[in-house]
Structures are given as structure tokens and as C-alpha cells.
Amino acid sequence: RIEANDPFAMCYMGTERRDEGDCKAAFEYWTRAAALGDVGAHYQLSCLYHVGQGVEKDEKRELHHLTEAAIGGHPGARYNLGCLERRKGRVDRAATHWIIAAKLGDDRSLENVRDLYKVGQVSKKDFAAALRGHQTAV
């Protein structure tokens, strides 16, 4: 299926190669899959760039791939974007990312939204919407 340019197969092979310790091959497979629009591959690439595993650490490329994955509906990418925004002191933006991720079923994001609600940084309406979305997703 890789020969047929199946992005899912390429992403899967990238994960297999990473699990075998071959980050360079994983990077190649994920890069091809991401170019074909696979959001999981974008997420995996963001992780490589974040830690510098098999590639040089690169915050711009990490953010690019996180954003592409988040736009594509990857809840983990949304969660990570929320964490980046929180570290930069932009709690409103972090909350927005976590609310979206919670609605996609991400447990960590729902916990963060709940914590922000407890301290008054997320409205009751937004917390309730995140909770309802999370329950529907899982």
C-alpha cells in the first residue's frame, strides 16, 4: 500500500520504524504521509521536532506540524497547542485549544478545562459544552 501512496500505510510504517529505533526512516515515512495530508503523521513529526529525536530540535517546524494536525482534528495536537499557549501566558488561547480537544474526547484537555473553570478562567457555559462534547466523543 505504500507503493500506492497510501498515507495511512506510510504513517503506520513510520511508527513501526520508530518503535524499532530507526527515527530517520520514521521521519521519511511520516514526512511522505504528512505531505499527503495525514494528520497523525503531522502529529508524529511535531513530536520529533519537539524532542530532537532523529532531527534537530526546531520549534517552528514543531508548531507547523502541530497546527496542521490540530486543524485536521487531532486531539493530542490540540492539547499540545494548549500547553504551548499556557506556557506563553496566553490562558484564553490555551483554554480554546483544550475545549476543542475535550470535545474531541481528550481526557487531559477536559481536566485542564475543569481546572480553569474552578479558578474562574473558563465560563460555566464553556465548561459544560466541553463536558457534553467529551461525553459524546467517548
Summary of the structure (lengths in Angstrom):
residues: 138
radius of gyration: 16.3
end to end distance: 30.4
largest distance: 52.5
contacts: 456
relative contact order: 0.09
helix: 75%
strand: 0%
